[in-house]
């Protein structure tokens, strides 16, 4: 019965992770469609209690923004239930504490979302997006630690080799998080893409951002009803591209090291292959986002796959740590 209870707890945590991914997708769609202020008040919705807002008024951008609020509220309730469940059945203080951190994180996330509406500051939206990714990573970590194989994981692996693999996982995960932060900054600070071609950038491999070049670019953009750009926005997008290449190299390197030095850790071996597949998918989606001029569905899928890539990084680190400290 205890094992059955643990199994259902783990399934519930994965469900919370799935709901969080849906929440991130919903938030990405709100930003991609530029409808973040379609509902101008908070915590009410046009003066209504959020949960009593008439369905007949869910039209246009209001549909996306209000749905995002409802999904966020659902994730908040699910997280509170998770923390209570962990405190009732878990015997590990660390896991219980992680549950409390999750509750604190989801509350802070809700407050940031509300402040984004009431204070009209893009910077808050960036923090809001970054915290969502960190929250997903925390939920995934709890899910990994509540699996049945977590306690019994005891592979015969050279500690020096697994320590190196863990370091690669940590560095790659941090890089992915920084990449997500860069993406959030671009989405919230500039409604149009600063660079509209790929793999080149404004027709060159290294973009010209001199004053004369920027003036020429903006004149071209004005004829197409696109917002003006500056050198910072162009180099922000270029940094996003460069970091994507480095992340790809790191993920491949991680896979090679796992299959060379820790192949008997089955979970790590499978994860490393899937991580490469995810990166290739994400890279393709990034290019497609540019070619489609940031089509909302493509850009949102790009955000979602990025979140899943971060989750894989957290899982890789957690499994490496467990293999080293068992």
ZALO-122517 format. One line per field, with one value per atom (N, C-alpha, C): atom name; x, y, z; residue number from 0. Coordinates in steps of 0.2 Angstrom, whole numbers, plus 5000, padded with zeros to 4 digits. Last residue first. Layout:
atome c(CA/...)
c1 c(X/...)
c2 c(Y/...)
c3 c(Z/...)
num c(NUM/...)
This chain:
atome c(N/CA/C/N/CA/C/N/CA/C/N/CA/C/N/CA/C/N/CA/C/N/CA/C/N/CA/C/N/CA/C/N/CA/C/N/CA/C/N/CA/C/N/CA/C/N/CA/C/N/CA/C/N/CA/C/N/CA/C/N/CA/C/N/CA/C/N/CA/C/N/CA/C/N/CA/C/N/CA/C/N/CA/C/N/CA/C/N/CA/C/N/CA/C/N/CA/C/N/CA/C/N/CA/C/N/CA/C/N/CA/C/N/CA/C/N/CA/C/N/CA/C/N/CA/C/N/CA/C/N/CA/C/N/CA/C/N/CA/C/N/CA/C/N/CA/C/N/CA/C/N/CA/C/N/CA/C/N/CA/C/N/CA/C/N/CA/C/N/CA/C/N/CA/C/N/CA/C/N/CA/C/N/CA/C/N/CA/C/N/CA/C/N/CA/C/N/CA/C/N/CA/C/N/CA/C/N/CA/C/N/CA/C/N/CA/C/N/CA/C/N/CA/C/N/CA/C/N/CA/C/N/CA/C/N/CA/C/N/CA/C/N/CA/C/N/CA/C/N/CA/C/N/CA/C/N/CA/C/N/CA/C/N/CA/C/N/CA/C/N/CA/C/N/CA/C/N/CA/C/N/CA/C/N/CA/C/N/CA/C/N/CA/C/N/CA/C/N/CA/C/N/CA/C/N/CA/C/N/CA/C/N/CA/C/N/CA/C/N/CA/C/N/CA/C/N/CA/C/N/CA/C/N/CA/C/N/CA/C/N/CA/C/N/CA/C/N/CA/C/N/CA/C/N/CA/C/N/CA/C/N/CA/C/N/CA/C/N/CA/C/N/CA/C/N/CA/C/N/CA/C/N/CA/C/N/CA/C/N/CA/C/N/CA/C/N/CA/C/N/CA/C/N/CA/C/N/CA/C/N/CA/C/N/CA/C/N/CA/C/N/CA/C/N/CA/C/N/CA/C/N/CA/C/N/CA/C/N/CA/C/N/CA/C/N/CA/C/N/CA/C/N/CA/C/N/CA/C/N/CA/C/N/CA/C/N/CA/C/N/CA/C/N/CA/C/N/CA/C/N/CA/C/N/CA/C/N/CA/C/N/CA/C/N/CA/C/N/CA/C/N/CA/C/N/CA/C/N/CA/C/N/CA/C/N/CA/C/N/CA/C/N/CA/C/N/CA/C/N/CA/C/N/CA/C/N/CA/C/N/CA/C/N/CA/C/N/CA/C/N/CA/C/N/CA/C/N/CA/C/N/CA/C/N/CA/C/N/CA/C/N/CA/C/N/CA/C/N/CA/C/N/CA/C/N/CA/C/N/CA/C/N/CA/C/N/CA/C/N/CA/C/N/CA/C/N/CA/C/N/CA/C/N/CA/C/N/CA/C/N/CA/C/N/CA/C/N/CA/C/N/CA/C/N/CA/C/N/CA/C/N/CA/C/N/CA/C/N/CA/C/N/CA/C/N/CA/C/N/CA/C/N/CA/C/N/CA/C/N/CA/C/N/CA/C/N/CA/C/N/CA/C/N/CA/C/N/CA/C/N/CA/C/N/CA/C/N/CA/C/N/CA/C/N/CA/C/N/CA/C/N/CA/C/N/CA/C/N/CA/C/N/CA/C/N/CA/C/N/CA/C/N/CA/C/N/CA/C/N/CA/C/N/CA/C/N/CA/C/N/CA/C/N/CA/C/N/CA/C/N/CA/C/N/CA/C/N/CA/C/N/CA/C/N/CA/C/N/CA/C/N/CA/C/N/CA/C/N/CA/C/N/CA/C/N/CA/C/N/CA/C/N/CA/C/N/CA/C/N/CA/C/N/CA/C/N/CA/C/N/CA/C/N/CA/C/N/CA/C/N/CA/C/N/CA/C/N/CA/C/N/CA/C/N/CA/C/N/CA/C/N/CA/C/N/CA/C/N/CA/C/N/CA/C/N/CA/C/N/CA/C/N/CA/C/N/CA/C/N/CA/C/N/CA/C/N/CA/C/N/CA/C/N/CA/C/N/CA/C/N/CA/C/N/CA/C/N/CA/C/N/CA/C/N/CA/C/N/CA/C/N/CA/C/N/CA/C/N/CA/C/N/CA/C/N/CA/C/N/CA/C/N/CA/C/N/CA/C/N/CA/C/N/CA/C/N/CA/C/N/CA/C/N/CA/C/N/CA/C/N/CA/C/N/CA/C/N/CA/C/N/CA/C/N/CA/C/N/CA/C/N/CA/C/N/CA/C/N/CA/C/N/CA/C/N/CA/C/N/CA/C/N/CA/C/N/CA/C/N/CA/C/N/CA/C/N/CA/C/N/CA/C/N/CA/C/N/CA/C/N/CA/C/N/CA/C/N/CA/C/N/CA/C/N/CA/C/N/CA/C/N/CA/C/N/CA/C/N/CA/C/N/CA/C/N/CA/C/N/CA/C/N/CA/C/N/CA/C/N/CA/C/N/CA/C/N/CA/C/N/CA/C/N/CA/C/N/CA/C/N/CA/C/N/CA/C/N/CA/C/N/CA/C/N/CA/C/N/CA/C/N/CA/C/N/CA/C/N/CA/C)
c1 c(5124/5120/5125/5130/5129/5125/5130/5137/5136/5117/5122/5128/5112/5110/5115/5118/5120/5118/5113/5120/5122/5099/5101/5109/5100/5098/5100/5105/5109/5107/5094/5101/5106/5084/5084/5091/5088/5087/5087/5088/5094/5093/5074/5079/5086/5069/5067/5072/5075/5077/5075/5067/5074/5077/5054/5056/5063/5056/5055/5056/5058/5064/5063/5046/5051/5057/5039/5037/5043/5044/5045/5044/5040/5048/5049/5027/5030/5037/5026/5024/5027/5031/5035/5033/5020/5027/5031/5009/5009/5016/5013/5011/5012/5027/5020/5019/5039/5037/5029/5041/5040/5037/5045/5037/5036/5058/5056/5048/5059/5061/5058/5053/5050/5052/5062/5055/5052/5073/5073/5067/5067/5070/5070/5064/5058/5061/5077/5072/5067/5080/5084/5080/5071/5071/5075/5075/5068/5068/5088/5087/5080/5085/5089/5088/5078/5075/5078/5088/5083/5079/5097/5099/5093/5088/5090/5093/5087/5081/5083/5100/5098/5092/5100/5105/5103/5090/5089/5094/5096/5090/5089/5107/5108/5102/5100/5104/5106/5094/5090/5094/5104/5100/5096/5120/5114/5109/5129/5125/5119/5136/5131/5126/5145/5140/5134/5155/5157/5152/5150/5156/5158/5137/5138/5145/5141/5137/5137/5149/5152/5147/5139/5145/5148/5130/5128/5134/5138/5135/5133/5140/5146/5143/5127/5130/5136/5126/5121/5124/5136/5136/5131/5132/5138/5138/5119/5119/5126/5125/5120/5120/5131/5135/5131/5120/5125/5129/5113/5110/5115/5122/5121/5118/5120/5127/5126/5107/5109/5116/5107/5103/5105/5116/5118/5114/5107/5113/5116/5098/5096/5102/5106/5103/5101/5110/5115/5112/5098/5101/5106/5096/5091/5094/5107/5106/5102/5104/5110/5109/5086/5093/5098/5072/5077/5083/5054/5062/5066/5042/5044/5052/5035/5038/5041/5029/5025/5028/5037/5034/5030/5044/5040/5036/5051/5046/5041/5062/5056/5050/5070/5067/5061/5073/5070/5066/5080/5074/5070/5092/5087/5080/5097/5095/5090/5100/5096/5093/5110/5103/5098/5120/5117/5110/5124/5121/5117/5128/5122/5119/5132/5134/5127/5130/5126/5128/5130/5133/5128/5131/5127/5131/5139/5140/5136/5133/5134/5136/5120/5127/5128/5106/5110/5117/5102/5101/5106/5111/5108/5108/5108/5111/5108/5100/5105/5109/5087/5091/5094/5080/5082/5087/5076/5071/5073/5080/5083/5078/5070/5076/5079/5053/5060/5065/5042/5044/5051/5041/5035/5037/5052/5052/5046/5052/5054/5053/5047/5044/5046/5055/5048/5045/5068/5067/5059/5067/5069/5067/5065/5060/5061/5077/5071/5065/5085/5086/5080/5080/5079/5081/5084/5076/5075/5097/5095/5087/5099/5100/5098/5095/5091/5092/5105/5098/5094/5116/5116/5109/5112/5112/5112/5113/5106/5106/5126/5122/5115/5131/5133/5128/5126/5124/5126/5131/5124/5122/5145/5142/5135/5144/5146/5144/5141/5136/5138/5152/5145/5141/5161/5162/5156/5156/5156/5157/5157/5150/5150/5171/5168/5161/5174/5177/5173/5166/5164/5167/5162/5168/5166/5148/5151/5156/5136/5143/5147/5121/5125/5132/5108/5115/5119/5092/5097/5104/5082/5086/5091/5076/5079/5084/5072/5076/5080/5062/5069/5074/5050/5052/5059/5051/5050/5053/5053/5048/5047/5063/5065/5059/5056/5062/5063/5047/5045/5050/5056/5052/5049/5060/5065/5061/5049/5052/5057/5047/5042/5045/5059/5058/5053/5056/5062/5061/5045/5044/5050/5051/5046/5045/5059/5062/5057/5049/5054/5057/5043/5039/5044/5054/5052/5047/5054/5060/5058/5042/5043/5049/5043/5038/5039/5054/5055/5049/5047/5053/5054/5037/5035/5041/5045/5041/5039/5048/5054/5050/5037/5040/5045/5024/5032/5034/5011/5013/5020/5006/5011/5014/4996/4994/5000/5002/4996/4995/5013/5014/5008/5006/5010/5012/5001/4997/5000/5013/5009/5004/5018/5022/5017/5009/5010/5013/5011/5005/5005/5024/5023/5016/5023/5027/5025/5016/5013/5016/5025/5019/5015/5035/5036/5030/5029/5031/5032/5027/5021/5023/5040/5035/5029/5045/5047/5043/5037/5036/5039/5043/5036/5034/5056/5055/5048/5053/5055/5054/5050/5045/5047/5063/5057/5052/5071/5072/5066/5065/5064/5066/5057/5063/5062/5045/5050/5056/5029/5036/5040/5015/5018/5025/5013/5009/5012/5020/5021/5018/5015/5022/5023/5002/5003/5010/5005/5002/5003/5011/5015/5012/5000/5006/5010/4991/4989/4995/4998/4996/4995/4998/5004/5003/4985/4988/4994/4983/4979/4983/4992/4993/4989/4986/4992/4994/4974/4974/4980/4979/4976/4975/4984/4988/4985/4972/4977/4982/4966/4963/4968/4975/4974/4971/4974/4981/4980/4961/4963/4969/4963/4959/4960/4971/4974/4970/4964/4970/4972/4951/4951/4958/4956/4953/4953/4958/4964/4962/4942/4949/4954/4932/4933/4940/4923/4930/4931/4910/4915/4922/4904/4902/4907/4908/4911/4910/4910/4906/4909/4919/4919/4915/4921/4914/4914/4934/4931/4924/4937/4940/4937/4923/4928/4930/4924/4921/4926/4931/4927/4924/4939/4934/4929/4943/4943/4937/4954/4947/4948/4966/4965/4958/4967/4969/4968/4963/4963/4965/4962/4966/4967/4965/4961/4965/4975/4968/4963/4988/4984/4977/4994/4995/4991/4994/4987/4988/5003/5003/4997/5005/4999/4999/5016/5016/5011/5010/5015/5016/5000/4998/5003/5008/5003/5001/5016/5019/5014/5006/5009/5013/5003/4997/5001/5015/5012/5007/5015/5020/5018/5004/5004/5009/5008/5002/5002/5018/5020/5014/5010/5015/5017/5004/5000/5004/5015/5012/5007/5018/5023/5020/5007/5008/5013/5009/5003/5004/5020/5021/5015/5013/5018/5020/5005/5002/5007/5014/5010/5007/5019/5023/5019/5007/5010/5015/5006/5001/5003/5017/5016/5011/5015/5021/5020/5004/5003/5009/5010/5005/5004/5019/5022/5017/5010/5014/5017/5004/5000/5004)
c2 c(5040/5034/5030/5050/5051/5045/5048/5050/5049/5046/5041/5042/5059/5053/5047/5067/5068/5062/5062/5062/5062/5065/5058/5057/5079/5076/5068/5082/5084/5080/5077/5075/5076/5085/5078/5075/5098/5097/5089/5095/5097/5096/5093/5087/5089/5105/5100/5094/5112/5114/5108/5106/5105/5107/5111/5104/5102/5124/5123/5115/5123/5126/5124/5119/5114/5116/5131/5125/5120/5140/5141/5135/5134/5135/5136/5135/5129/5129/5149/5146/5139/5151/5154/5151/5144/5142/5144/5152/5145/5142/5165/5164/5156/5168/5166/5163/5176/5175/5173/5174/5181/5180/5162/5163/5170/5162/5162/5163/5162/5168/5168/5150/5156/5162/5141/5142/5148/5142/5145/5146/5136/5143/5146/5124/5128/5136/5119/5119/5124/5119/5123/5124/5109/5116/5121/5098/5100/5108/5097/5097/5100/5095/5101/5102/5083/5089/5095/5075/5075/5081/5076/5078/5079/5071/5078/5080/5057/5061/5069/5054/5053/5058/5056/5059/5059/5047/5054/5058/5035/5036/5044/5037/5035/5037/5039/5044/5043/5027/5033/5038/5017/5017/5024/5017/5021/5022/5011/5007/5010/5021/5018/5014/5031/5029/5025/5033/5032/5030/5034/5031/5029/5039/5033/5030/5051/5047/5040/5058/5056/5051/5060/5056/5053/5068/5062/5057/5080/5076/5069/5083/5081/5077/5087/5081/5079/5098/5092/5086/5106/5104/5098/5110/5106/5103/5116/5110/5106/5127/5122/5116/5134/5131/5126/5137/5133/5130/5146/5140/5135/5156/5152/5146/5162/5159/5154/5166/5161/5158/5176/5170/5164/5185/5181/5175/5190/5186/5182/5196/5190/5186/5206/5202/5195/5213/5209/5204/5219/5215/5210/5227/5222/5217/5236/5231/5225/5243/5238/5233/5243/5246/5241/5245/5241/5245/5249/5250/5246/5238/5243/5243/5238/5234/5239/5241/5242/5238/5242/5235/5235/5253/5252/5246/5251/5256/5255/5243/5240/5245/5252/5246/5243/5260/5263/5257/5252/5254/5257/5249/5244/5246/5262/5259/5253/5264/5269/5266/5254/5254/5258/5259/5252/5252/5270/5271/5264/5266/5270/5270/5248/5255/5259/5234/5238/5245/5221/5228/5232/5204/5210/5216/5191/5195/5202/5186/5182/5185/5196/5195/5190/5199/5197/5196/5200/5205/5205/5186/5191/5197/5168/5175/5180/5157/5158/5165/5170/5165/5160/5186/5181/5176/5196/5193/5187/5203/5200/5196/5207/5212/5210/5204/5201/5207/5214/5211/5209/5219/5215/5211/5218/5220/5216/5214/5221/5223/5201/5206/5213/5193/5193/5199/5196/5198/5198/5190/5197/5200/5177/5181/5188/5173/5173/5177/5175/5179/5179/5165/5172/5177/5154/5155/5162/5155/5155/5157/5152/5159/5160/5139/5144/5151/5133/5133/5138/5136/5139/5139/5127/5135/5138/5115/5117/5125/5115/5115/5117/5114/5120/5120/5102/5108/5114/5092/5093/5100/5094/5095/5097/5089/5096/5098/5076/5080/5087/5071/5071/5076/5072/5076/5076/5062/5069/5074/5051/5053/5060/5050/5050/5053/5049/5054/5055/5037/5043/5049/5025/5028/5035/5015/5020/5024/5005/5005/5009/5012/5010/5010/5013/5011/5008/5017/5019/5018/5017/5010/5011/5029/5026/5020/5030/5035/5032/5022/5020/5024/5028/5022/5020/5046/5040/5034/5058/5053/5047/5064/5062/5057/5068/5063/5060/5077/5071/5066/5087/5083/5077/5091/5089/5085/5097/5091/5087/5108/5102/5096/5115/5113/5107/5118/5114/5111/5126/5120/5115/5137/5133/5126/5142/5139/5135/5146/5141/5137/5156/5150/5144/5165/5161/5155/5170/5166/5162/5177/5171/5167/5186/5182/5176/5194/5190/5185/5199/5195/5191/5207/5201/5196/5216/5212/5206/5223/5220/5215/5230/5224/5220/5236/5236/5229/5239/5240/5240/5237/5242/5243/5227/5234/5239/5217/5220/5227/5213/5215/5219/5210/5217/5219/5198/5203/5210/5190/5191/5197/5192/5195/5196/5184/5191/5195/5171/5174/5182/5169/5170/5173/5168/5174/5175/5156/5162/5169/5147/5149/5155/5148/5150/5152/5143/5150/5152/5130/5134/5142/5126/5126/5131/5126/5131/5131/5115/5122/5127/5105/5106/5113/5105/5107/5109/5100/5107/5110/5087/5091/5099/5083/5083/5088/5085/5089/5089/5075/5082/5087/5061/5065/5072/5054/5054/5058/5059/5059/5058/5061/5054/5054/5074/5069/5062/5082/5083/5077/5079/5078/5078/5084/5077/5075/5098/5095/5087/5100/5102/5098/5097/5093/5094/5107/5100/5096/5118/5118/5110/5114/5115/5114/5115/5109/5109/5129/5124/5118/5134/5136/5131/5128/5126/5128/5136/5129/5126/5149/5147/5140/5147/5149/5147/5145/5139/5140/5157/5152/5146/5165/5167/5160/5160/5160/5161/5164/5157/5156/5178/5175/5168/5179/5181/5178/5172/5170/5172/5180/5173/5170/5193/5191/5184/5193/5193/5191/5186/5189/5188/5183/5184/5187/5179/5177/5177/5183/5188/5186/5171/5175/5181/5168/5164/5168/5180/5176/5174/5176/5180/5177/5170/5171/5175/5170/5163/5164/5183/5180/5173/5194/5189/5184/5208/5202/5198/5219/5220/5214/5213/5218/5219/5202/5203/5207/5205/5204/5204/5207/5200/5199/5217/5211/5212/5223/5224/5217/5222/5227/5228/5210/5211/5216/5212/5212/5212/5213/5218/5218/5203/5203/5208/5201/5202/5202/5197/5203/5205/5184/5188/5195/5181/5180/5184/5182/5186/5186/5171/5178/5183/5160/5163/5170/5160/5161/5163/5156/5163/5165/5143/5149/5156/5137/5138/5143/5138/5141/5142/5129/5136/5140/5117/5120/5128/5115/5116/5119/5113/5119/5121/5101/5107/5114/5093/5094/5100/5094/5097/5098/5088/5095/5098/5075/5079/5087/5072/5073/5077/5072/5077/5078/5061/5067/5073/5051/5052/5059/5051/5053/5054/5047/5053/5055/5034/5039/5046/5028/5028/5034/5030/5033/5034/5021/5028/5032/5009/5011/5019/5008/5008/5011/5006/5012/5013/4994/5000/5006)
c3 c(4980/4983/4987/4974/4981/4984/4960/4964/4971/4957/4955/4959/4961/4964/4963/4951/4958/4962/4939/4940/4948/4942/4941/4942/4942/4948/4948/4929/4935/4941/4921/4920/4926/4926/4927/4926/4921/4929/4930/4908/4911/4918/4906/4904/4908/4908/4913/4912/4897/4904/4909/4887/4887/4894/4891/4892/4891/4887/4894/4896/4874/4878/4885/4870/4870/4873/4873/4876/4876/4864/4871/4875/4852/4853/4861/4853/4853/4855/4851/4858/4858/4838/4844/4850/4831/4831/4837/4835/4837/4836/4830/4837/4839/4820/4820/4827/4817/4824/4824/4804/4807/4813/4799/4799/4802/4801/4794/4794/4815/4811/4804/4818/4821/4817/4812/4809/4812/4820/4813/4810/4832/4832/4825/4827/4829/4829/4826/4820/4821/4839/4834/4828/4844/4847/4842/4838/4837/4839/4843/4836/4834/4857/4854/4847/4857/4859/4856/4853/4849/4850/4864/4858/4853/4874/4875/4868/4870/4870/4870/4874/4867/4866/4888/4884/4877/4893/4893/4888/4891/4887/4887/4901/4894/4889/4913/4910/4902/4915/4914/4911/4916/4910/4909/4918/4921/4916/4910/4914/4918/4904/4900/4905/4908/4913/4909/4899/4906/4910/4886/4887/4894/4887/4884/4884/4894/4897/4894/4884/4890/4894/4874/4872/4879/4880/4878/4877/4882/4888/4886/4869/4873/4879/4865/4862/4866/4874/4875/4871/4870/4877/4877/4857/4858/4865/4860/4856/4857/4867/4870/4866/4856/4862/4866/4848/4846/4851/4857/4855/4852/4858/4864/4862/4845/4847/4853/4846/4841/4843/4857/4857/4852/4851/4857/4858/4841/4839/4845/4849/4845/4843/4854/4859/4855/4843/4846/4852/4840/4835/4839/4852/4850/4845/4851/4857/4855/4839/4839/4845/4837/4838/4838/4826/4830/4832/4824/4823/4828/4818/4823/4822/4801/4807/4812/4789/4795/4801/4779/4780/4786/4779/4773/4774/4791/4791/4785/4787/4791/4791/4779/4776/4780/4789/4784/4780/4798/4800/4794/4789/4792/4794/4789/4783/4784/4802/4799/4792/4804/4808/4805/4796/4794/4798/4802/4795/4793/4814/4814/4807/4813/4813/4813/4813/4818/4818/4803/4803/4808/4808/4806/4807/4801/4807/4805/4789/4795/4801/4782/4783/4789/4781/4775/4776/4794/4789/4783/4796/4800/4796/4790/4790/4795/4791/4796/4796/4792/4796/4791/4795/4791/4795/4803/4800/4795/4819/4813/4810/4828/4826/4820/4827/4827/4825/4837/4831/4831/4850/4847/4841/4863/4856/4853/4876/4875/4868/4877/4881/4879/4868/4867/4871/4873/4867/4866/4886/4885/4879/4883/4887/4886/4878/4874/4877/4889/4883/4879/4897/4899/4893/4889/4890/4892/4891/4884/4884/4904/4902/4895/4904/4908/4905/4897/4894/4898/4905/4899/4896/4916/4917/4911/4909/4912/4913/4907/4901/4903/4920/4915/4910/4924/4928/4923/4915/4916/4919/4918/4911/4912/4931/4930/4923/4929/4933/4932/4923/4919/4923/4933/4927/4923/4942/4944/4938/4935/4936/4938/4936/4929/4930/4949/4946/4939/4953/4955/4951/4941/4944/4946/4946/4941/4945/4947/4949/4944/4953/4948/4950/4961/4964/4959/4965/4960/4963/4974/4973/4968/4974/4981/4979/4961/4964/4970/4957/4955/4958/4960/4964/4963/4961/4957/4962/4968/4971/4966/4961/4967/4971/4949/4949/4956/4955/4952/4951/4960/4964/4961/4947/4952/4957/4941/4938/4943/4950/4950/4947/4946/4953/4953/4933/4935/4942/4934/4931/4933/4941/4944/4941/4930/4936/4940/4922/4919/4926/4929/4927/4925/4930/4936/4934/4917/4920/4926/4916/4912/4915/4926/4927/4922/4921/4928/4928/4910/4909/4916/4916/4912/4911/4922/4927/4923/4911/4915/4920/4906/4903/4907/4916/4915/4912/4921/4914/4913/4934/4933/4926/4932/4935/4934/4925/4922/4925/4933/4926/4923/4944/4944/4937/4941/4943/4942/4940/4934/4935/4952/4947/4941/4959/4961/4955/4954/4953/4954/4958/4951/4950/4972/4969/4962/4972/4974/4972/4967/4963/4965/4977/4970/4966/4988/4988/4981/4983/4985/4985/4981/4976/4977/4994/4989/4983/4999/5002/4997/4992/4991/4993/4997/4990/4989/5010/5009/5002/5007/5010/5009/5002/4998/5000/5014/5008/5003/5023/5024/5018/5019/5018/5018/5020/5026/5025/5014/5013/5020/5017/5016/5015/5021/5024/5023/5013/5020/5024/5001/5002/5010/5002/5001/5003/5003/5008/5008/4990/4996/5002/4982/4981/4988/4985/4986/4986/4980/4987/4989/4966/4970/4977/4963/4962/4966/4964/4968/4968/4954/4961/4966/4943/4944/4952/4943/4944/4946/4940/4947/4948/4927/4933/4940/4921/4921/4927/4922/4925/4926/4915/4923/4926/4902/4906/4913/4900/4900/4904/4899/4904/4905/4887/4894/4899/4877/4879/4886/4877/4878/4880/4875/4881/4883/4861/4866/4873/4857/4855/4860/4871/4864/4863/4883/4881/4874/4886/4885/4884/4889/4883/4881/4901/4895/4889/4914/4909/4903/4928/4922/4917/4939/4938/4931/4943/4941/4939/4945/4940/4938/4948/4951/4945/4937/4939/4943/4932/4938/4941/4922/4920/4926/4934/4926/4924/4948/4945/4937/4953/4952/4949/4938/4942/4949/4922/4929/4932/4908/4911/4918/4897/4903/4907/4888/4885/4891/4890/4894/4891/4882/4889/4893/4868/4871/4879/4859/4861/4864/4854/4851/4854/4863/4855/4852/4875/4873/4866/4875/4877/4874/4872/4867/4868/4884/4878/4872/4893/4893/4887/4888/4888/4888/4890/4883/4883/4904/4900/4893/4906/4908/4905/4901/4898/4900/4911/4904/4900/4922/4922/4914/4919/4919/4919/4920/4913/4913/4933/4928/4922/4938/4940/4935/4934/4931/4932/4941/4934/4931/4954/4952/4945/4951/4953/4951/4951/4945/4945/4964/4958/4952/4971/4972/4966/4966/4964/4965/4971/4964/4962/4985/4982/4974/4986/4988/4985/4983/4978/4980/4993/4987/4982/5004/5004/4997/5000/5000/5000)
num c(325/325/325/324/324/324/323/323/323/322/322/322/321/321/321/320/320/320/319/319/319/318/318/318/317/317/317/316/316/316/315/315/315/314/314/314/313/313/313/312/312/312/311/311/311/310/310/310/309/309/309/308/308/308/307/307/307/306/306/306/305/305/305/304/304/304/303/303/303/302/302/302/301/301/301/300/300/300/299/299/299/298/298/298/297/297/297/296/296/296/295/295/295/294/294/294/293/293/293/292/292/292/291/291/291/290/290/290/289/289/289/288/288/288/287/287/287/286/286/286/285/285/285/284/284/284/283/283/283/282/282/282/281/281/281/280/280/280/279/279/279/278/278/278/277/277/277/276/276/276/275/275/275/274/274/274/273/273/273/272/272/272/271/271/271/270/270/270/269/269/269/268/268/268/267/267/267/266/266/266/265/265/265/264/264/264/263/263/263/262/262/262/261/261/261/260/260/260/259/259/259/258/258/258/257/257/257/256/256/256/255/255/255/254/254/254/253/253/253/252/252/252/251/251/251/250/250/250/249/249/249/248/248/248/247/247/247/246/246/246/245/245/245/244/244/244/243/243/243/242/242/242/241/241/241/240/240/240/239/239/239/238/238/238/237/237/237/236/236/236/235/235/235/234/234/234/233/233/233/232/232/232/231/231/231/230/230/230/229/229/229/228/228/228/227/227/227/226/226/226/225/225/225/224/224/224/223/223/223/222/222/222/221/221/221/220/220/220/219/219/219/218/218/218/217/217/217/216/216/216/215/215/215/214/214/214/213/213/213/212/212/212/211/211/211/210/210/210/209/209/209/208/208/208/207/207/207/206/206/206/205/205/205/204/204/204/203/203/203/202/202/202/201/201/201/200/200/200/199/199/199/198/198/198/197/197/197/196/196/196/195/195/195/194/194/194/193/193/193/192/192/192/191/191/191/190/190/190/189/189/189/188/188/188/187/187/187/186/186/186/185/185/185/184/184/184/183/183/183/182/182/182/181/181/181/180/180/180/179/179/179/178/178/178/177/177/177/176/176/176/175/175/175/174/174/174/173/173/173/172/172/172/171/171/171/170/170/170/169/169/169/168/168/168/167/167/167/166/166/166/165/165/165/164/164/164/163/163/163/162/162/162/161/161/161/160/160/160/159/159/159/158/158/158/157/157/157/156/156/156/155/155/155/154/154/154/153/153/153/152/152/152/151/151/151/150/150/150/149/149/149/148/148/148/147/147/147/146/146/146/145/145/145/144/144/144/143/143/143/142/142/142/141/141/141/140/140/140/139/139/139/138/138/138/137/137/137/136/136/136/135/135/135/134/134/134/133/133/133/132/132/132/131/131/131/130/130/130/129/129/129/128/128/128/127/127/127/126/126/126/125/125/125/124/124/124/123/123/123/122/122/122/121/121/121/120/120/120/119/119/119/118/118/118/117/117/117/116/116/116/115/115/115/114/114/114/113/113/113/112/112/112/111/111/111/110/110/110/109/109/109/108/108/108/107/107/107/106/106/106/105/105/105/104/104/104/103/103/103/102/102/102/101/101/101/100/100/100/99/99/99/98/98/98/97/97/97/96/96/96/95/95/95/94/94/94/93/93/93/92/92/92/91/91/91/90/90/90/89/89/89/88/88/88/87/87/87/86/86/86/85/85/85/84/84/84/83/83/83/82/82/82/81/81/81/80/80/80/79/79/79/78/78/78/77/77/77/76/76/76/75/75/75/74/74/74/73/73/73/72/72/72/71/71/71/70/70/70/69/69/69/68/68/68/67/67/67/66/66/66/65/65/65/64/64/64/63/63/63/62/62/62/61/61/61/60/60/60/59/59/59/58/58/58/57/57/57/56/56/56/55/55/55/54/54/54/53/53/53/52/52/52/51/51/51/50/50/50/49/49/49/48/48/48/47/47/47/46/46/46/45/45/45/44/44/44/43/43/43/42/42/42/41/41/41/40/40/40/39/39/39/38/38/38/37/37/37/36/36/36/35/35/35/34/34/34/33/33/33/32/32/32/31/31/31/30/30/30/29/29/29/28/28/28/27/27/27/26/26/26/25/25/25/24/24/24/23/23/23/22/22/22/21/21/21/20/20/20/19/19/19/18/18/18/17/17/17/16/16/16/15/15/15/14/14/14/13/13/13/12/12/12/11/11/11/10/10/10/9/9/9/8/8/8/7/7/7/6/6/6/5/5/5/4/4/4/3/3/3/2/2/2/1/1/1/0/0/0)
